[in-house]
Amino acid sequence: FIQMLRDANKRDVLQLLRKAPEEMLPFVVEAAVAAQSVASLTAISDFLDFGKQPKSLLEKFLYAAAFSPRPSVELLHLVLDKLNGKRLTPDIWETGIVAVGSLVGKLCQQKLCGLQQEVERGVKTILVGLRGAKEESEAALYLLALGNAMVPETIPTLLDHAEEGSTTITTAAISALQRFPAQHISSKVKRAMRRIFHEKRKSYEKTCRLAAAEILLDNEPSPMDVINILLAANELETETATFLLRKVQSSLH
């Protein structure tokens, strides 16, 4: 069916979307996204009205985009256009932003970061949203999207939120940093994780400290980091200390 859609023209795909039975429509939308031909994507663009379509159908489209294994730049363009300037429900907007992060991350894995204007537009959309977020939960959502995107240029932003944010923000920022491959866990990132784990600037919630320790132990830890984490574990409760000891043993193996 997907291959058929790849070979079809826009008019035929659009007619199929308009005439599909209601119970089949989510399947057709998902298949059209998977096809990723210019005809199928422009047909979806014409068919989907984010101001009128049922929420379930819009979510199906956004999830299909987010989980696409090798998305095209045109798919990211379509998602951004559907989100731009629309009055959307919070649920749809949140799903859309997470989808944008996922698409950016996968396009960067295809070596398209810095080469495509739409990728830059996607990152900018997330960063602008993060700066304008008024609620902690909203900011955490944008940090999740940055974690999905894994764009190295956003690491300083993640570090700022990790060190200075509330527990919710710190947790989201460190979780995003944990998704980056080892080559991007620089000495600057490690210094920030040391400050968080050892509480050099302020107190942090236990889960935040453990996540910071995990980043240190999972990315070529120095002998001094291992020693200091083990020394600090003596002052923690048994369950937390046991967790850190097992992480150290795993790193040594």
DRENVOTI-965254 format. One line per field, with one value per residue (C-alpha): residue number from 1; x, y, z. Coordinates in pm, whole numbers, plus 32768, in hexadecimal, padded with zeros to 4 digits. Layout:
seq: NUM | ...
u: X | ...
v: Y | ...
w: Z | ...
This chain:
seq: 1 | 2 | 3 | 4 | 5 | 6 | 7 | 8 | 9 | 10 | 11 | 12 | 13 | 14 | 15 | 16 | 17 | 18 | 19 | 20 | 21 | 22 | 23 | 24 | 25 | 26 | 27 | 28 | 29 | 30 | 31 | 32 | 33 | 34 | 35 | 36 | 37 | 38 | 39 | 40 | 41 | 42 | 43 | 44 | 45 | 46 | 47 | 48 | 49 | 50 | 51 | 52 | 53 | 54 | 55 | 56 | 57 | 58 | 59 | 60 | 61 | 62 | 63 | 64 | 65 | 66 | 67 | 68 | 69 | 70 | 71 | 72 | 73 | 74 | 75 | 76 | 77 | 78 | 79 | 80 | 81 | 82 | 83 | 84 | 85 | 86 | 87 | 88 | 89 | 90 | 91 | 92 | 93 | 94 | 95 | 96 | 97 | 98 | 99 | 100 | 101 | 102 | 103 | 104 | 105 | 106 | 107 | 108 | 109 | 110 | 111 | 112 | 113 | 114 | 115 | 116 | 117 | 118 | 119 | 120 | 121 | 122 | 123 | 124 | 125 | 126 | 127 | 128 | 129 | 130 | 131 | 132 | 133 | 134 | 135 | 136 | 137 | 138 | 139 | 140 | 141 | 142 | 143 | 144 | 145 | 146 | 147 | 148 | 149 | 150 | 151 | 152 | 153 | 154 | 155 | 156 | 157 | 158 | 159 | 160 | 161 | 162 | 163 | 164 | 165 | 166 | 167 | 168 | 169 | 170 | 171 | 172 | 173 | 174 | 175 | 176 | 177 | 178 | 179 | 180 | 181 | 182 | 183 | 184 | 185 | 186 | 187 | 188 | 189 | 190 | 191 | 192 | 193 | 194 | 195 | 196 | 197 | 198 | 199 | 200 | 201 | 202 | 203 | 204 | 205 | 206 | 207 | 208 | 209 | 210 | 211 | 212 | 213 | 214 | 215 | 216 | 217 | 218 | 219 | 220 | 221 | 222 | 223 | 224 | 225 | 226 | 227 | 228 | 229 | 230 | 231 | 232 | 233 | 234 | 235 | 236 | 237 | 238 | 239 | 240 | 241 | 242 | 243 | 244 | 245 | 246 | 247 | 248 | 249 | 250 | 251 | 252 | 253
u: 8000 | 811E | 81C6 | 807F | 806F | 81D6 | 8175 | 8031 | 8004 | 7F87 | 7E24 | 7DFB | 7E8C | 7DAE | 7C7C | 7CD5 | 7CF0 | 7BA3 | 7AE5 | 7B7E | 7A87 | 7AAE | 7B3B | 7C40 | 7CAE | 7DBE | 7E5B | 7E59 | 7EF4 | 8005 | 804D | 805D | 815C | 8225 | 821F | 82C7 | 82A3 | 826F | 8111 | 80AC | 8131 | 808D | 7F48 | 7F5A | 7FA9 | 7E6F | 7D98 | 7DF8 | 7D5D | 7DEE | 7CCD | 7BBD | 7C3A | 7BF9 | 7D0E | 7D49 | 7D92 | 7E82 | 7F39 | 7F4E | 7FF4 | 80EB | 8146 | 8178 | 8264 | 831F | 835A | 83B9 | 850B | 85A1 | 84D4 | 84FC | 8533 | 83E1 | 8339 | 83D6 | 8368 | 8203 | 81FA | 828B | 8192 | 806F | 80E4 | 8138 | 803E | 7F28 | 7E50 | 7E81 | 7E19 | 7F36 | 7F41 | 7F6E | 8074 | 813A | 8130 | 8196 | 82C5 | 833F | 8311 | 83E1 | 84FA | 84ED | 84F2 | 8616 | 86DB | 86A7 | 86F8 | 883A | 8891 | 8872 | 897D | 8881 | 88C1 | 8942 | 88F2 | 877A | 86BF | 8598 | 8676 | 86EA | 8582 | 851F | 862E | 85D3 | 8464 | 84C0 | 85B3 | 84BE | 83B2 | 849F | 84F5 | 8384 | 830F | 8253 | 820E | 830D | 8256 | 8262 | 83D8 | 8414 | 835F | 8449 | 8577 | 84F4 | 84DE | 8648 | 86AA | 85FE | 86AF | 880B | 889C | 89F3 | 89C1 | 88A6 | 8981 | 89D5 | 885E | 8828 | 8946 | 88B5 | 8765 | 8806 | 88C5 | 87D6 | 867D | 8582 | 8580 | 8493 | 8568 | 86B3 | 862F | 85B5 | 86FA | 87DC | 86FE | 872C | 88A6 | 88AA | 8831 | 8964 | 8A78 | 8BC1 | 8C7A | 8B98 | 8BC6 | 8CE2 | 8DB2 | 8CC2 | 8B99 | 8C58 | 8CB2 | 8B44 | 8AE0 | 8BE6 | 8B59 | 89FC | 8A5C | 8B3A | 8A45 | 8B4D | 8A59 | 8910 | 8855 | 87C2 | 86BE | 874B | 86DC | 8787 | 88CD | 88BB | 887B | 89A7 | 8A7D | 8A05 | 8A7B | 8BD1 | 8BEA | 8B62 | 8C51 | 8DBA | 8DC9 | 8F0F | 8FA2 | 8F61 | 8DF3 | 8DCD | 8E7C | 8DB2 | 8C68 | 8CBD | 8D20 | 8BDD | 8B16 | 8B7E | 8AA5 | 8972 | 885F | 88A0 | 87C6 | 8865 | 89C5 | 8985 | 890D | 8A48 | 8B28 | 8A88 | 8AB5 | 8C27 | 8C4D | 8BA0 | 8C8A | 8DBA | 8D48
v: 8000 | 80EE | 809D | 80E4 | 8239 | 8282 | 8248 | 8310 | 847E | 8585 | 8588 | 840F | 8414 | 8539 | 8489 | 8351 | 841D | 84C8 | 8389 | 829C | 8217 | 82C1 | 818A | 8163 | 82CE | 82BA | 8195 | 8252 | 8387 | 82B5 | 8206 | 8352 | 83D2 | 8291 | 82B8 | 8410 | 845E | 85C9 | 856C | 84BB | 85CE | 86E9 | 8624 | 8601 | 8773 | 87C8 | 86CA | 8706 | 883D | 8866 | 8949 | 8850 | 86E9 | 8603 | 8609 | 8492 | 84B4 | 85D5 | 850F | 83E5 | 84C3 | 8559 | 8407 | 8373 | 8494 | 8477 | 8300 | 830A | 8252 | 8324 | 8463 | 8557 | 86CD | 86F6 | 863B | 8727 | 884D | 87C8 | 879C | 88F7 | 8995 | 88E7 | 8969 | 8AC9 | 8BD8 | 8AE6 | 8AF1 | 898D | 88CE | 88A1 | 8729 | 8751 | 8864 | 878F | 865E | 873C | 87CF | 8677 | 8603 | 872A | 86C9 | 8560 | 85C3 | 86B3 | 85A5 | 84A4 | 859C | 85F7 | 8485 | 848E | 85A3 | 86B1 | 8794 | 88E5 | 8895 | 88BE | 89FB | 8930 | 8883 | 89D5 | 8A4B | 891C | 895D | 8ACF | 8A79 | 89A7 | 8AAA | 8BCA | 8AFD | 8AAC | 8C1A | 8C77 | 8B5A | 8BD6 | 8A8A | 8989 | 8873 | 893C | 897D | 880C | 87B3 | 888D | 87F9 | 869E | 870F | 878A | 8634 | 8595 | 8685 | 864B | 877F | 87C7 | 8940 | 8928 | 888C | 89DE | 8A23 | 88CD | 8905 | 8A55 | 89B5 | 8889 | 895D | 8A7E | 89E6 | 8954 | 87DE | 87A4 | 8874 | 87E4 | 8681 | 86C6 | 8773 | 865E | 8556 | 860E | 8615 | 849F | 8462 | 84FF | 8416 | 840F | 84F8 | 8616 | 85E0 | 86DB | 8749 | 886F | 8781 | 86AA | 87D7 | 8838 | 86D3 | 86D2 | 8817 | 8781 | 8634 | 86CC | 87F0 | 88FC | 8A19 | 89A9 | 8876 | 8789 | 8678 | 8517 | 84A4 | 85D2 | 8584 | 8417 | 8473 | 855E | 8446 | 835C | 844E | 845B | 82E1 | 828D | 836E | 830A | 8364 | 83E0 | 8327 | 845B | 8462 | 82F6 | 8333 | 846B | 83C3 | 829B | 8383 | 8446 | 8302 | 82C6 | 83EC | 837C | 828D | 811C | 80F1 | 821B | 81B4 | 8052 | 80D9 | 81AC | 808A | 7FAF | 80C2 | 80DA | 7F5E | 7F60 | 8072 | 7FB2 | 7E75
w: 8000 | 8054 | 7F08 | 7E56 | 7EFF | 7E97 | 7D2D | 7D40 | 7CE7 | 7DDA | 7D54 | 7D84 | 7EE7 | 7F46 | 7EB8 | 7F7F | 80C1 | 8082 | 802C | 812D | 8232 | 8383 | 842B | 8315 | 8308 | 8417 | 835C | 8212 | 82B5 | 8355 | 820B | 8150 | 824C | 8225 | 80AA | 80C8 | 7F58 | 7EF6 | 7E7D | 7FBF | 80A1 | 7FDD | 7FDE | 815A | 8174 | 80B1 | 8168 | 82D4 | 836B | 84C8 | 8522 | 84C6 | 84B9 | 85E3 | 86E7 | 86C1 | 854D | 8580 | 868E | 85A2 | 849E | 8598 | 8630 | 84D4 | 8485 | 85D1 | 85AD | 843D | 842E | 8314 | 82F7 | 81DB | 81FA | 8151 | 826F | 836E | 8299 | 829A | 8416 | 8453 | 8365 | 8410 | 8563 | 84F2 | 8549 | 85A4 | 86DC | 874B | 8880 | 897D | 893C | 87C5 | 87EF | 88E6 | 8803 | 86DF | 8793 | 87FE | 8695 | 8618 | 8706 | 8692 | 8522 | 8554 | 860B | 84F7 | 83E3 | 8499 | 84A7 | 832D | 832E | 82CF | 83FB | 8389 | 821E | 8224 | 8281 | 8305 | 8406 | 8487 | 848A | 8559 | 865D | 8669 | 86A0 | 87D1 | 8861 | 8834 | 88E0 | 89FF | 8A34 | 8A38 | 8B18 | 8C48 | 8CF5 | 8D6B | 8CB6 | 8B74 | 8B93 | 8BE0 | 8A9C | 89CD | 8A82 | 8A27 | 88BD | 88CC | 8951 | 8825 | 8739 | 87CB | 8721 | 87BF | 87A5 | 88A5 | 89B4 | 8A5B | 8A78 | 8B15 | 8C0A | 8C7A | 8CC1 | 8D69 | 8E65 | 8EA0 | 8E74 | 8F66 | 8FA9 | 8E83 | 8D96 | 8E11 | 8DE8 | 8C85 | 8C1F | 8CA7 | 8C04 | 8AB9 | 8AE9 | 8B2E | 89CA | 892A | 88AE | 896A | 887A | 88E5 | 8A5D | 8A73 | 8B9C | 8BC5 | 8BE0 | 8CDC | 8DB3 | 8DC3 | 8E21 | 8F35 | 8FC2 | 8FC1 | 905A | 9167 | 919A | 9170 | 9128 | 91BF | 9237 | 9134 | 9150 | 916D | 9014 | 8F75 | 9028 | 8FC0 | 8E55 | 8E5D | 8EEE | 8DDB | 8CCE | 8D74 | 8D98 | 8C3E | 8B7D | 8BB7 | 8D28 | 8DB8 | 8EE5 | 8FBB | 8F57 | 8FBE | 910A | 915A | 9102 | 91E1 | 92FF | 92D9 | 92D6 | 9441 | 94A6 | 93E3 | 9448 | 9410 | 92DC | 9229 | 928B | 920C | 90C0 | 9096 | 90FA | 8FF0 | 8EED | 8F46 | 8F32 | 8DDF | 8D61 | 8DDB | 8D2B
